[in-house]
């Protein structure tokens, strides 16, 4: 029962903190890492293979997103002014 109260309080604190901070790429990366860590721990507590597959898909999607944003597509022409 005490754990449930503490988790509820922690949830409120985290939501309030996230709402009060601005948007930035570094913060987005940090929040993504935190979410992935939480998902990994949650998946370890379950006994289904579907959760493992879902987590693996999420991690692959995030890696793909990161590599796409880190590189410049070849069809973009950079012009000096």
TIMI-2910 file (N, C-alpha, C, CB; in pm, 1 decimal, decimal comma, always signed):
<rs>
+----------+----------+----------+----------+----------+----------+----------+----------+----------+----------+----------+----------+------+
!      n_x !      n_y !      n_z !     ca_x !     ca_y !     ca_z !      c_x !      c_y !      c_z !     cb_x !     cb_y !     cb_z ! resn !
+----------+----------+----------+----------+----------+----------+----------+----------+----------+----------+----------+----------+------+
!    +82,3 !   -118,7 !     +0,0 !     +0,0 !     +0,0 !     +0,0 !    +87,3 !   +125,9 !     +0,0 !    -93,9 !     -0,6 !   +120,8 !  Unk !
!   +191,3 !   +125,2 !    +78,1 !   +282,1 !   +239,8 !    +81,1 !   +350,5 !   +257,5 !    -53,5 !   +387,0 !   +222,9 !   +192,0 !  Unk !
!   +385,9 !   +145,6 !   -115,7 !   +449,0 !   +151,8 !   -247,4 !   +356,8 !   +217,2 !   -349,5 !   +488,1 !    +11,6 !   -294,4 !  Unk !
!   +228,8 !   +183,9 !   -347,2 !   +133,1 !   +245,0 !   -439,6 !   +123,9 !   +395,2 !   -418,7 !     -4,7 !   +181,9 !   -422,9 !  Unk !
!   +124,7 !   +438,5 !   -294,1 !   +120,0 !   +582,9 !   -264,9 !   +245,9 !   +652,0 !   -316,5 !   +104,4 !   +607,6 !   -112,8 !  Unk !
!   +360,2 !   +589,6 !   -294,3 !   +486,2 !   +648,7 !   -339,8 !   +493,6 !   +653,8 !   -492,6 !   +604,9 !   +569,3 !   -284,1 !  Unk !
!   +445,1 !   +548,2 !   -558,2 !   +444,9 !   +548,1 !   -704,4 !   +351,6 !   +655,0 !   -760,4 !   +404,0 !   +410,8 !   -757,0 !  Unk !
!   +237,7 !   +673,8 !   -697,2 !   +144,9 !   +779,0 !   -739,6 !   +207,5 !   +916,9 !   -723,1 !    +14,1 !   +770,8 !   -659,7 !  Unk !
!   +272,8 !   +937,7 !   -610,9 !   +340,4 !  +1065,2 !   -585,4 !   +453,2 !  +1087,5 !   -686,8 !   +396,4 !  +1068,8 !   -441,1 !  Unk !
!   +531,8 !   +984,2 !   -712,7 !   +641,1 !   +994,9 !   -809,9 !   +585,9 !  +1026,9 !   -948,6 !   +723,6 !   +864,2 !   -813,8 !  Unk !
!   +474,8 !   +966,0 !   -983,9 !   +413,0 !   +991,3 !  -1114,1 !   +371,5 !  +1137,6 !  -1128,2 !   +291,4 !   +900,2 !  -1133,9 !  Unk !
!   +311,5 !  +1192,5 !  -1024,7 !   +270,6 !  +1333,5 !  -1026,3 !   +392,6 !  +1424,4 !  -1039,5 !   +191,5 !  +1368,8 !   -898,1 !  Unk !
!   +497,8 !  +1395,1 !   -966,5 !   +619,9 !  +1476,6 !   -970,1 !   +682,2 !  +1473,0 !  -1109,1 !   +721,7 !  +1427,4 !   -864,7 !  Unk !
!   +691,1 !  +1354,0 !  -1168,1 !   +751,6 !  +1341,4 !  -1301,1 !   +667,6 !  +1414,1 !  -1405,1 !   +767,5 !  +1193,1 !  -1339,8 !  Unk !
!   +537,3 !  +1398,0 !  -1400,8 !   +450,1 !  +1467,8 !  -1498,1 !   +463,5 !  +1619,3 !  -1486,4 !   +302,6 !  +1427,1 !  -1477,4 !  Unk !
!   +465,1 !  +1669,5 !  -1364,3 !   +478,9 !  +1813,6 !  -1342,4 !   +613,7 !  +1863,0 !  -1393,0 !   +462,7 !  +1847,5 !  -1193,4 !  Unk !
!   +718,6 !  +1788,0 !  -1367,5 !   +852,4 !  +1826,9 !  -1412,8 !   +859,5 !  +1829,0 !  -1565,0 !   +958,4 !  +1731,2 !  -1356,1 !  Unk !
!   +802,7 !  +1729,5 !  -1629,5 !   +807,0 !  +1722,4 !  -1776,0 !   +728,7 !  +1837,8 !  -1838,1 !   +751,0 !  +1587,7 !  -1825,3 !  Unk !
!   +613,6 !  +1870,5 !  -1779,0 !   +532,8 !  +1980,8 !  -1831,1 !   +602,7 !  +2115,1 !  -1815,7 !   +398,5 !  +1984,9 !  -1760,8 !  Unk !
!   +686,3 !  +2130,0 !  -1713,7 !   +747,3 !  +2259,8 !  -1686,0 !   +876,5 !  +2285,1 !  -1763,3 !   +774,9 !  +2271,6 !  -1539,7 !  Unk !
!   +931,9 !  +2183,9 !  -1827,9 !  +1056,6 !  +2204,2 !  -1900,7 !  +1028,2 !  +2222,6 !  -2049,3 !  +1152,7 !  +2085,6 !  -1878,4 !  Unk !
!  +1116,6 !  +2292,0 !  -2116,1 !  +1100,8 !  +2319,2 !  -2258,1 !  +1140,2 !  +2200,3 !  -2343,7 !  +1182,4 !  +2439,4 !  -2297,2 !  Unk !
!  +1120,2 !  +2216,8 !  -2472,5 !  +1155,9 !  +2111,7 !  -2567,8 !  +1300,2 !  +2128,3 !  -2612,2 !  +1061,8 !  +2113,9 !  -2689,8 !  Unk !
!  +1373,8 !  +2018,6 !  -2615,9 !  +1508,7 !  +2018,9 !  -2669,7 !  +1542,9 !  +1877,9 !  -2714,6 !  +1611,1 !  +2070,7 !  -2565,0 !  Unk !
!  +1634,5 !  +1867,0 !  -2810,0 !  +1673,7 !  +1735,8 !  -2860,9 !  +1741,9 !  +1651,9 !  -2753,4 !  +1766,1 !  +1751,3 !  -2981,0 !  Unk !
!  +1827,3 !  +1715,7 !  -2673,6 !  +1898,3 !  +1642,6 !  -2568,2 !  +1799,9 !  +1586,8 !  -2465,2 !  +2001,6 !  +1734,4 !  -2499,0 !  Unk !
!  +1702,2 !  +1667,7 !  -2430,1 !  +1601,9 !  +1623,3 !  -2334,3 !  +1519,8 !  +1508,6 !  -2392,9 !  +1510,2 !  +1740,1 !  -2293,9 !  Unk !
!  +1488,1 !  +1518,8 !  -2520,2 !  +1413,5 !  +1411,9 !  -2585,8 !  +1488,8 !  +1280,5 !  -2583,2 !  +1382,2 !  +1449,8 !  -2728,5 !  Unk !
!  +1617,8 !  +1286,7 !  -2606,6 !  +1701,0 !  +1165,7 !  -2601,9 !  +1703,6 !  +1107,1 !  -2461,2 !  +1844,4 !  +1196,7 !  -2648,7 !  Unk !
!  +1717,7 !  +1194,3 !  -2362,4 !  +1720,8 !  +1148,7 !  -2223,4 !  +1588,8 !  +1082,7 !  -2184,6 !  +1750,7 !  +1266,1 !  -2129,1 !  Unk !
!  +1477,7 !  +1146,4 !  -2219,0 !  +1347,3 !  +1089,8 !  -2186,4 !  +1324,4 !   +957,0 !  -2258,5 !  +1236,6 !  +1188,6 !  -2222,4 !  Unk !
!  +1371,7 !   +947,4 !  -2382,5 !  +1360,2 !   +821,9 !  -2457,1 !  +1438,9 !   +712,0 !  -2387,6 !  +1409,7 !   +839,7 !  -2601,8 !  Unk !
!  +1559,5 !   +742,7 !  -2344,7 !  +1641,7 !   +643,8 !  -2273,9 !  +1574,8 !   +597,7 !  -2144,4 !  +1780,1 !   +702,2 !  -2243,0 !  Unk !
!  +1515,5 !   +691,7 !  -2072,6 !  +1446,5 !   +657,3 !  -1948,4 !  +1327,4 !   +566,4 !  -1977,4 !  +1400,0 !   +784,8 !  -1875,0 !  Unk !
!  +1251,0 !   +600,7 !  -2079,5 !  +1133,7 !   +519,3 !  -2115,2 !  +1174,5 !   +378,7 !  -2156,7 !  +1054,7 !   +585,9 !  -2228,5 !  Unk !
!  +1280,3 !   +366,9 !  -2234,2 !  +1328,1 !   +235,1 !  -2276,4 !  +1372,7 !   +154,4 !  -2154,0 !  +1444,9 !   +249,0 !  -2378,2 !  Unk !
!  +1439,9 !   +218,5 !  -2059,9 !  +1483,1 !   +149,1 !  -1937,9 !  +1363,5 !    +97,7 !  -1858,2 !  +1568,0 !   +242,5 !  -1850,4 !  Unk !
!  +1261,4 !   +180,2 !  -1847,5 !  +1140,4 !   +139,2 !  -1775,3 !  +1072,7 !    +23,1 !  -1848,4 !  +1042,0 !   +258,7 !  -1760,4 !  Unk !
!  +1064,7 !    +31,3 !  -1979,9 !  +1004,1 !    -77,4 !  -2057,1 !  +1081,5 !   -207,7 !  -2041,2 !   +996,6 !    -39,6 !  -2204,6 !  Unk !
!  +1214,0 !   -198,5 !  -2041,6 !  +1296,1 !   -319,5 !  -2023,7 !  +1266,4 !   -386,6 !  -1889,8 !  +1446,2 !   -284,6 !  -2032,9 !  Unk !
!  +1258,3 !   -307,7 !  -1783,5 !  +1229,3 !   -364,5 !  -1651,8 !  +1088,7 !   -423,6 !  -1647,5 !  +1244,9 !   -257,5 !  -1542,7 !  Unk !
!   +994,7 !   -356,8 !  -1710,7 !   +857,5 !   -405,8 !  -1713,7 !   +848,3 !   -536,9 !  -1789,9 !   +764,9 !   -301,9 !  -1776,4 !  Unk !
!   +916,8 !   -545,3 !  -1902,8 !   +914,2 !   -667,1 !  -1983,5 !   +975,5 !   -783,6 !  -1906,9 !   +988,9 !   -645,7 !  -2116,0 !  Unk !
!  +1078,6 !   -758,0 !  -1827,6 !  +1140,0 !   -864,9 !  -1748,4 !  +1041,3 !   -923,6 !  -1647,1 !  +1264,2 !   -812,0 !  -1675,8 !  Unk !
!   +945,3 !   -843,1 !  -1603,7 !   +849,2 !   -890,3 !  -1503,7 !   +735,2 !   -971,0 !  -1565,3 !   +792,1 !   -772,4 !  -1427,5 !  Unk !
!   +718,8 !   -964,9 !  -1695,8 !   +611,5 !  -1040,0 !  -1760,5 !   +664,8 !  -1172,4 !  -1813,1 !   +548,7 !   -958,1 !  -1874,9 !  Unk !
!   +575,6 !  -1261,0 !  -1844,8 !   +616,4 !  -1393,2 !  -1890,4 !   +570,8 !  -1421,0 !  -2033,3 !   +561,4 !  -1499,3 !  -1797,3 !  Unk !
!   +541,1 !  -1317,6 !  -2108,9 !   +495,5 !  -1338,8 !  -2246,4 !   +604,1 !  -1299,0 !  -2344,9 !   +366,8 !  -1259,1 !  -2274,1 !  Unk !
!   +607,3 !  -1368,6 !  -2456,5 !   +702,9 !  -1336,7 !  -2562,4 !   +661,8 !  -1211,8 !  -2639,0 !   +716,6 !  -1454,1 !  -2658,5 !  Unk !
!   +533,0 !  -1182,2 !  -2640,5 !   +483,3 !  -1066,4 !  -2715,1 !   +544,3 !   -937,3 !  -2662,0 !   +330,2 !  -1059,3 !  -2707,8 !  Unk !
!   +558,4 !   -925,8 !  -2530,6 !   +619,3 !   -806,7 !  -2471,7 !   +764,4 !   -791,0 !  -2517,3 !   +612,6 !   -813,6 !  -2318,4 !  Unk !
!   +836,6 !   -903,5 !  -2522,2 !   +975,7 !   -899,5 !  -2568,2 !   +984,4 !   -851,9 !  -2712,0 !  +1040,6 !  -1037,3 !  -2555,0 !  Unk !
!   +894,6 !   -901,9 !  -2795,0 !   +894,0 !   -863,4 !  -2937,0 !   +856,3 !   -716,7 !  -2953,2 !   +796,3 !   -951,8 !  -3016,8 !  Unk !
!   +761,5 !   -670,0 !  -2874,1 !   +720,6 !   -529,8 !  -2880,3 !   +835,0 !   -438,3 !  -2838,5 !   +598,1 !   -505,5 !  -2791,2 !  Unk !
!   +903,4 !   -472,4 !  -2730,7 !  +1017,7 !   -392,1 !  -2685,5 !  +1126,4 !   -389,2 !  -2792,3 !  +1074,4 !   -447,8 !  -2553,3 !  Unk !
!  +1154,2 !   -503,6 !  -2851,8 !  +1255,1 !   -509,9 !  -2956,7 !  +1216,3 !   -421,5 !  -3074,9 !  +1274,9 !   -654,5 !  -3002,9 !  Unk !
!  +1089,2 !   -420,5 !  -3111,4 !  +1042,1 !   -336,1 !  -3221,5 !  +1056,7 !   -188,0 !  -3188,7 !   +896,3 !   -368,0 !  -3254,1 !  Unk !
!  +1025,8 !   -152,6 !  -3065,2 !  +1037,0 !    -12,0 !  -3023,5 !  +1182,3 !    +33,3 !  -3028,5 !   +980,0 !     +7,8 !  -2881,0 !  Unk !
!  +1272,3 !    -50,2 !  -2977,6 !  +1415,0 !    -14,7 !  -2977,5 !  +1466,2 !     +0,0 !  -3120,4 !  +1498,0 !   -121,2 !  -2901,8 !  Unk !
!  +1428,2 !    -91,6 !  -3209,6 !  +1470,8 !    -81,9 !  -3349,5 !  +1416,2 !    +43,5 !  -3415,2 !  +1426,0 !   -205,2 !  -3427,6 !  Unk !
!  +1290,9 !    +77,3 !  -3385,6 !  +1230,7 !   +197,7 !  -3442,9 !  +1302,9 !   +323,3 !  -3396,3 !  +1082,8 !   +205,9 !  -3405,8 !  Unk !
!  +1340,1 !   +327,8 !  -3268,9 !  +1410,9 !   +443,8 !  -3215,9 !  +1551,0 !   +453,3 !  -3275,5 !  +1418,8 !   +436,6 !  -3062,7 !  Unk !
!  +1617,8 !   +340,6 !  -3294,6 !  +1750,6 !   +341,7 !  -3356,4 !  +1741,8 !   +389,4 !  -3500,5 !  +1814,5 !   +201,9 !  -3350,6 !  Unk !
!  +1639,2 !   +344,6 !  -3571,6 !  +1619,4 !   +388,4 !  -3709,7 !  +1593,3 !   +537,9 !  -3715,0 !  +1503,5 !   +312,1 !  -3774,7 !  Unk !
!  +1510,2 !   +587,0 !  -3624,7 !  +1480,3 !   +730,3 !  -3619,4 !  +1607,0 !   +810,4 !  -3593,5 !  +1375,7 !   +759,9 !  -3510,6 !  Unk !
!  +1689,0 !   +763,6 !  -3500,5 !  +1812,2 !   +835,2 !  -3466,7 !  +1910,6 !   +837,0 !  -3582,8 !  +1877,8 !   +772,2 !  -3345,0 !  Unk !
!  +1923,0 !   +728,1 !  -3656,7 !  +2017,4 !   +726,5 !  -3768,1 !  +1965,8 !   +811,1 !  -3883,0 !  +2042,9 !   +583,1 !  -3815,3 !  Unk !
!  +1833,6 !   +818,8 !  -3899,1 !  +1777,6 !   +902,4 !  -4005,1 !  +1798,7 !  +1050,0 !  -3976,7 !  +1629,5 !   +873,7 !  -4022,4 !  Unk !
!  +1787,3 !  +1091,8 !  -3851,6 !  +1802,6 !  +1233,1 !  -3819,4 !  +1948,5 !  +1274,6 !  -3810,4 !  +1732,7 !  +1264,4 !  -3689,6 !  Unk !
!  +2037,9 !  +1177,8 !  -3786,1 !  +2180,1 !  +1210,4 !  -3774,6 !  +2247,5 !  +1227,1 !  -3910,2 !  +2251,2 !  +1103,0 !  -3695,8 !  Unk !
!  +2190,9 !  +1170,0 !  -4014,1 !  +2255,0 !  +1175,8 !  -4144,3 !  +2177,3 !  +1267,1 !  -4237,7 !  +2267,3 !  +1035,9 !  -4204,6 !  Unk !
!  +2245,6 !  +1321,0 !  -4333,4 !  +2185,2 !  +1409,1 !  -4432,3 !  +2150,0 !  +1325,0 !  -4555,0 !  +2281,4 !  +1527,6 !  -4469,8 !  Unk !
!  +2024,5 !  +1326,3 !  -4598,3 !  +1986,8 !  +1249,0 !  -4715,6 !  +2065,4 !  +1293,9 !  -4837,9 !  +1837,2 !  +1261,5 !  -4741,6 !  Unk !
!  +2096,0 !  +1199,1 !  -4925,8 !  +2177,7 !  +1228,1 !  -5043,1 !  +2107,6 !  +1318,7 !  -5144,4 !  +2217,2 !  +1099,3 !  -5110,0 !  Unk !
!  +1975,2 !  +1318,1 !  -5144,0 !  +1904,0 !  +1397,5 !  -5244,4 !  +1889,8 !  +1543,8 !  -5205,8 !  +1767,7 !  +1339,3 !  -5268,0 !  Unk !
!  +1938,5 !  +1582,7 !  -5088,2 !  +1934,0 !  +1723,7 !  -5048,7 !  +2059,4 !  +1792,3 !  -5099,1 !  +1920,9 !  +1739,1 !  -4894,2 !  Unk !
!  +2042,2 !  +1903,9 !  -5167,9 !  +2155,2 !  +1981,1 !  -5220,2 !  +2174,4 !  +2101,7 !  -5130,3 !  +2131,7 !  +2024,9 !  -5369,4 !  Unk !
!  +2292,9 !  +2115,1 !  -5075,7 !  +2323,3 !  +2228,5 !  -4989,5 !  +2378,3 !  +2341,6 !  -5074,6 !  +2424,0 !  +2189,0 !  -4878,2 !  Unk !
!  +2324,3 !  +2460,8 !  -5055,4 !  +2363,7 !  +2575,9 !  -5136,0 !  +2420,0 !  +2682,5 !  -5042,2 !  +2242,5 !  +2631,7 !  -5219,2 !  Unk !
!  +2535,7 !  +2735,4 !  -5078,1 !  +2594,1 !  +2845,7 !  -4999,5 !  +2533,5 !  +2976,5 !  -5043,5 !  +2748,0 !  +2850,4 !  -5014,5 !  Unk !
!  +2511,7 !  +3065,6 !  -4949,3 !  +2458,4 !  +3199,2 !  -4982,5 !  +2566,7 !  +3301,4 !  -4974,3 !  +2343,4 !  +3238,3 !  -4889,6 !  Unk !
+----------+----------+----------+----------+----------+----------+----------+----------+----------+----------+----------+----------+------+
</rs>
